Amino acid sequence: MNWHLQDAKNNFSKVVQKARTEGPQTVTLRGEPAVVVIAVDQYKQLLEHRPSLAEFLLTGPEWDDEFVADVNRRNKSGPRDVDLD
């Protein structure tokens, strides 16, 4: 269900109860979705399925040979000098 910000503020306990019984509640700001109120058990489920950074990077597309060679060439050249002035 969508709630205008002012309505959500005035009925916060109802927003929370509906999030617990009916599912996520969207709060809009100037007609645009701004936040979602969800029950804590749903939030915990989202956190459980979130991969670590390493897992996320390992699930990316495979590098082709040309890309690997380009990365290796750049690594051998060492760090770049950057003028910060």
mmCIF file of the C-alpha atoms, coordinates in Angstrom:
data_MODEL
# 
_entry.id   MODEL 
# 
loop_
_atom_site.group_PDB 
_atom_site.id 
_atom_site.type_symbol 
_atom_site.label_atom_id 
_atom_site.label_alt_id 
_atom_site.label_comp_id 
_atom_site.label_asym_id 
_atom_site.label_entity_id 
_atom_site.label_seq_id 
_atom_site.pdbx_PDB_ins_code 
_atom_site.Cartn_x 
_atom_site.Cartn_y 
_atom_site.Cartn_z 
_atom_site.occupancy 
_atom_site.B_iso_or_equiv 
_atom_site.pdbx_formal_charge 
_atom_site.auth_seq_id 
_atom_site.auth_comp_id 
_atom_site.auth_asym_id 
_atom_site.auth_atom_id 
_atom_site.pdbx_PDB_model_num 
ATOM 1  C CA . MET A 1 1  ? 0.000  0.000   0.000   1.00 0.00 ? 1  MET A CA 1 
ATOM 2  C CA . ASN A 1 2  ? 1.129  3.551   -0.708  1.00 0.00 ? 2  ASN A CA 1 
ATOM 3  C CA . TRP A 1 3  ? 1.011  6.221   1.971   1.00 0.00 ? 3  TRP A CA 1 
ATOM 4  C CA . HIS A 1 4  ? 1.561  9.937   1.521   1.00 0.00 ? 4  HIS A CA 1 
ATOM 5  C CA . LEU A 1 5  ? 4.213  11.117  3.970   1.00 0.00 ? 5  LEU A CA 1 
ATOM 6  C CA . GLN A 1 6  ? 1.788  13.185  6.058   1.00 0.00 ? 6  GLN A CA 1 
ATOM 7  C CA . ASP A 1 7  ? -0.689 10.283  6.264   1.00 0.00 ? 7  ASP A CA 1 
ATOM 8  C CA . ALA A 1 8  ? 2.108  7.909   7.248   1.00 0.00 ? 8  ALA A CA 1 
ATOM 9  C CA . LYS A 1 9  ? 3.246  10.307  9.980   1.00 0.00 ? 9  LYS A CA 1 
ATOM 10 C CA . ASN A 1 10 ? -0.296 10.676  11.316  1.00 0.00 ? 10 ASN A CA 1 
ATOM 11 C CA . ASN A 1 11 ? -0.947 6.915   11.180  1.00 0.00 ? 11 ASN A CA 1 
ATOM 12 C CA . PHE A 1 12 ? 2.478  5.487   11.905  1.00 0.00 ? 12 PHE A CA 1 
ATOM 13 C CA . SER A 1 13 ? 1.198  2.723   14.187  1.00 0.00 ? 13 SER A CA 1 
ATOM 14 C CA . LYS A 1 14 ? -1.214 1.657   11.430  1.00 0.00 ? 14 LYS A CA 1 
ATOM 15 C CA . VAL A 1 15 ? 1.605  1.706   8.851   1.00 0.00 ? 15 VAL A CA 1 
ATOM 16 C CA . VAL A 1 16 ? 3.701  -0.524  11.123  1.00 0.00 ? 16 VAL A CA 1 
ATOM 17 C CA . GLN A 1 17 ? 0.818  -2.911  11.804  1.00 0.00 ? 17 GLN A CA 1 
ATOM 18 C CA . LYS A 1 18 ? 0.001  -3.219  8.094   1.00 0.00 ? 18 LYS A CA 1 
ATOM 19 C CA . ALA A 1 19 ? 3.684  -3.855  7.323   1.00 0.00 ? 19 ALA A CA 1 
ATOM 20 C CA . ARG A 1 20 ? 3.620  -6.714  9.832   1.00 0.00 ? 20 ARG A CA 1 
ATOM 21 C CA . THR A 1 21 ? 0.334  -8.229  8.624   1.00 0.00 ? 21 THR A CA 1 
ATOM 22 C CA . GLU A 1 22 ? -0.048 -7.276  4.960   1.00 0.00 ? 22 GLU A CA 1 
ATOM 23 C CA . GLY A 1 23 ? 3.489  -6.719  3.714   1.00 0.00 ? 23 GLY A CA 1 
ATOM 24 C CA . PRO A 1 24 ? 5.683  -3.793  2.730   1.00 0.00 ? 24 PRO A CA 1 
ATOM 25 C CA . GLN A 1 25 ? 4.211  -0.301  2.941   1.00 0.00 ? 25 GLN A CA 1 
ATOM 26 C CA . THR A 1 26 ? 5.522  2.397   0.610   1.00 0.00 ? 26 THR A CA 1 
ATOM 27 C CA . VAL A 1 27 ? 5.698  6.011   1.771   1.00 0.00 ? 27 VAL A CA 1 
ATOM 28 C CA . THR A 1 28 ? 5.705  8.646   -0.960  1.00 0.00 ? 28 THR A CA 1 
ATOM 29 C CA . LEU A 1 29 ? 7.197  12.120  -0.921  1.00 0.00 ? 29 LEU A CA 1 
ATOM 30 C CA . ARG A 1 30 ? 5.795  14.577  -3.444  1.00 0.00 ? 30 ARG A CA 1 
ATOM 31 C CA . GLY A 1 31 ? 4.176  11.681  -5.274  1.00 0.00 ? 31 GLY A CA 1 
ATOM 32 C CA . GLU A 1 32 ? 7.387  9.661   -5.637  1.00 0.00 ? 32 GLU A CA 1 
ATOM 33 C CA . PRO A 1 33 ? 8.223  6.507   -3.639  1.00 0.00 ? 33 PRO A CA 1 
ATOM 34 C CA . ALA A 1 34 ? 10.638 7.525   -0.865  1.00 0.00 ? 34 ALA A CA 1 
ATOM 35 C CA . VAL A 1 35 ? 10.873 4.672   1.651   1.00 0.00 ? 35 VAL A CA 1 
ATOM 36 C CA . VAL A 1 36 ? 9.435  1.243   2.355   1.00 0.00 ? 36 VAL A CA 1 
ATOM 37 C CA . VAL A 1 37 ? 8.404  0.062   5.809   1.00 0.00 ? 37 VAL A CA 1 
ATOM 38 C CA . ILE A 1 38 ? 8.813  -3.695  6.196   1.00 0.00 ? 38 ILE A CA 1 
ATOM 39 C CA . ALA A 1 39 ? 8.457  -6.176  9.044   1.00 0.00 ? 39 ALA A CA 1 
ATOM 40 C CA . VAL A 1 40 ? 11.670 -7.149  10.800  1.00 0.00 ? 40 VAL A CA 1 
ATOM 41 C CA . ASP A 1 41 ? 11.392 -10.798 9.690   1.00 0.00 ? 41 ASP A CA 1 
ATOM 42 C CA . GLN A 1 42 ? 11.281 -9.689  6.054   1.00 0.00 ? 42 GLN A CA 1 
ATOM 43 C CA . TYR A 1 43 ? 14.269 -7.425  6.674   1.00 0.00 ? 43 TYR A CA 1 
ATOM 44 C CA . LYS A 1 44 ? 16.231 -10.308 8.190   1.00 0.00 ? 44 LYS A CA 1 
ATOM 45 C CA . GLN A 1 45 ? 15.426 -12.457 5.148   1.00 0.00 ? 45 GLN A CA 1 
ATOM 46 C CA . LEU A 1 46 ? 16.823 -9.758  2.881   1.00 0.00 ? 46 LEU A CA 1 
ATOM 47 C CA . LEU A 1 47 ? 20.035 -9.616  4.910   1.00 0.00 ? 47 LEU A CA 1 
ATOM 48 C CA . GLU A 1 48 ? 20.454 -13.395 4.868   1.00 0.00 ? 48 GLU A CA 1 
ATOM 49 C CA . HIS A 1 49 ? 20.406 -13.524 1.087   1.00 0.00 ? 49 HIS A CA 1 
ATOM 50 C CA . ARG A 1 50 ? 22.813 -10.626 0.591   1.00 0.00 ? 50 ARG A CA 1 
ATOM 51 C CA . PRO A 1 51 ? 26.133 -11.915 -0.752  1.00 0.00 ? 51 PRO A CA 1 
ATOM 52 C CA . SER A 1 52 ? 29.445 -10.666 0.583   1.00 0.00 ? 52 SER A CA 1 
ATOM 53 C CA . LEU A 1 53 ? 31.492 -8.377  -1.659  1.00 0.00 ? 53 LEU A CA 1 
ATOM 54 C CA . ALA A 1 54 ? 33.794 -11.268 -2.575  1.00 0.00 ? 54 ALA A CA 1 
ATOM 55 C CA . GLU A 1 55 ? 30.828 -13.508 -3.461  1.00 0.00 ? 55 GLU A CA 1 
ATOM 56 C CA . PHE A 1 56 ? 29.296 -10.712 -5.527  1.00 0.00 ? 56 PHE A CA 1 
ATOM 57 C CA . LEU A 1 57 ? 32.519 -10.127 -7.457  1.00 0.00 ? 57 LEU A CA 1 
ATOM 58 C CA . LEU A 1 58 ? 32.978 -13.847 -8.080  1.00 0.00 ? 58 LEU A CA 1 
ATOM 59 C CA . THR A 1 59 ? 29.514 -14.108 -9.648  1.00 0.00 ? 59 THR A CA 1 
ATOM 60 C CA . GLY A 1 60 ? 30.341 -11.541 -12.328 1.00 0.00 ? 60 GLY A CA 1 
ATOM 61 C CA . PRO A 1 61 ? 30.947 -12.375 -15.965 1.00 0.00 ? 61 PRO A CA 1 
ATOM 62 C CA . GLU A 1 62 ? 34.093 -14.250 -16.910 1.00 0.00 ? 62 GLU A CA 1 
ATOM 63 C CA . TRP A 1 63 ? 36.949 -12.214 -18.318 1.00 0.00 ? 63 TRP A CA 1 
ATOM 64 C CA . ASP A 1 64 ? 38.008 -12.988 -21.844 1.00 0.00 ? 64 ASP A CA 1 
ATOM 65 C CA . ASP A 1 65 ? 41.715 -13.478 -22.623 1.00 0.00 ? 65 ASP A CA 1 
ATOM 66 C CA . GLU A 1 66 ? 42.120 -10.022 -24.141 1.00 0.00 ? 66 GLU A CA 1 
ATOM 67 C CA . PHE A 1 67 ? 40.743 -8.322  -21.031 1.00 0.00 ? 67 PHE A CA 1 
ATOM 68 C CA . VAL A 1 68 ? 42.993 -10.403 -18.725 1.00 0.00 ? 68 VAL A CA 1 
ATOM 69 C CA . ALA A 1 69 ? 46.023 -9.481  -20.832 1.00 0.00 ? 69 ALA A CA 1 
ATOM 70 C CA . ASP A 1 70 ? 45.079 -5.784  -20.656 1.00 0.00 ? 70 ASP A CA 1 
ATOM 71 C CA . VAL A 1 71 ? 44.714 -5.937  -16.859 1.00 0.00 ? 71 VAL A CA 1 
ATOM 72 C CA . ASN A 1 72 ? 48.070 -7.689  -16.532 1.00 0.00 ? 72 ASN A CA 1 
ATOM 73 C CA . ARG A 1 73 ? 49.764 -5.086  -18.754 1.00 0.00 ? 73 ARG A CA 1 
ATOM 74 C CA . ARG A 1 74 ? 48.407 -2.279  -16.595 1.00 0.00 ? 74 ARG A CA 1 
ATOM 75 C CA . ASN A 1 75 ? 49.507 -3.997  -13.378 1.00 0.00 ? 75 ASN A CA 1 
ATOM 76 C CA . LYS A 1 76 ? 53.075 -4.377  -14.654 1.00 0.00 ? 76 LYS A CA 1 
ATOM 77 C CA . SER A 1 77 ? 53.389 -0.700  -15.448 1.00 0.00 ? 77 SER A CA 1 
ATOM 78 C CA . GLY A 1 78 ? 53.065 0.148   -11.721 1.00 0.00 ? 78 GLY A CA 1 
ATOM 79 C CA . PRO A 1 79 ? 51.122 2.914   -10.077 1.00 0.00 ? 79 PRO A CA 1 
ATOM 80 C CA . ARG A 1 80 ? 50.469 6.138   -11.929 1.00 0.00 ? 80 ARG A CA 1 
ATOM 81 C CA . ASP A 1 81 ? 51.765 9.487   -10.733 1.00 0.00 ? 81 ASP A CA 1 
ATOM 82 C CA . VAL A 1 82 ? 48.863 11.821  -10.068 1.00 0.00 ? 82 VAL A CA 1 
ATOM 83 C CA . ASP A 1 83 ? 49.315 15.552  -9.646  1.00 0.00 ? 83 ASP A CA 1 
ATOM 84 C CA . LEU A 1 84 ? 46.931 16.705  -6.912  1.00 0.00 ? 84 LEU A CA 1 
ATOM 85 C CA . ASP A 1 85 ? 47.802 20.396  -7.162  1.00 0.00 ? 85 ASP A CA 1 
# 
